[in-house]
Amino acid sequence: MTLPETIYAHARALPTDLQRKTLDFIEYLERRYGVAPPATKLSDTEAFIARVAGSLGEDFPDDIDGADLGSDAARDPFE
């Protein structure tokens, strides 16, 4: 297990108020040592694709929403 994974496992075990204090401390360290915070939080879809594919390609459409998806077809129930 990598160090970030170990830190994550410990942070998940903490109550919410201590998780908030932990995040505050990490942000303090970023400011103190001039480390840039992560750019933006990935959406669930982007995070999934990044995990599976390694990254989002330059040609990946970023404007897909629910209106672009088809509707479900009616199906016969299993018996």
Secondary structure, 3 states (H helix, E strand, C coil): CCHHHHHHHHHHHCCHHHHHHHHHHHHHHHHHHCCCCCCCCCCHHHHHHHHHHCCCCCCCCCCCCHHHCCCCCCCCCCC
